[in-house]
Amino acid sequence: MSIESGGNMLEYLKERLEELKPFESIGVSIGGMVHDLNNSLTALIGNLSLARMVIDPFRADLLENITDAEKAAVQIRSIVQKMSAFSAPGRPSCENISVNEILREVVSSLNVPDSIEVNINSSQGKESVFADRRQISRVFEYVIQNALDAMPDGGKLDFEIKFSGEGEGRKYAAVTIKDSGEGIDGYIISRIFEPCFTTREGHSGSGLAAAKALVERNRGFINAESVDGDGTIITIQLPAA
């Protein structure tokens, strides 16, 4: 590369960085809003709990209103926490973590109905990735909850963990999460990672979009495939340790 062409490339890169600055400020703004909303919601939920303790136990109407308010506040807080995935990224605190271990922890923490059979198949049992433990736990939480929502009448939830070979100069571990729900048609599945896109009433459409943002923040990949009427498979690839 000549000095002249190198100088032109440098100018081009500087121009592109200037174009990205507004998006950086949007990320910082979202981070600030998430922080403020989280604090406000925590205070609100705490005050509702106190109100429940002091209210007349015979006022069933008031207790019902407080319960509804608590549920709404908790749901909003969940959405706000997912929004944090779109805030200014920062650098993940990466370490060697066991995918198998985190998957089992997340499954145990979720309210998996007895009508859903869970199977975790690991080719070696100790597959490790180099990623941020907290962020990857959230990825699994969002994807698994989406799979559970797809099986309201019960079904099977299958996990498979294996090394996926070389990609972009390094080895990856692949985690597939398959549900036995009704599946998703082609047009919809092409949009499921878009923020705020959902076909389910009462859902925000933020979970899978947040999962994608967090996976990419950890230098990984996520994709979905489905056959209408035959369940959905989400595949997450993360750098192997």
Protein Blocks (a to p, Z undefined) as FASTA:
>chain_A
ZZklmmmmmmmmmmmmmmmmmmmmmmmmmmmmmmmmmmmmmmmmmmmmmmmmmpcfklmm
lmmmmmmmmmmmmmmmmmmmmmmmmmcfbjaddddddfklmmmmmmmmpccdfklccddd
dfklpaccdddfklmmmmmmmmmmmmmmmmmnopadddddddebjeehiacdddddddfb
ebjafklmmmmmpghiafbehiahlmmmmmmmmmmmnopacdddddehiapadddddddZ
Z
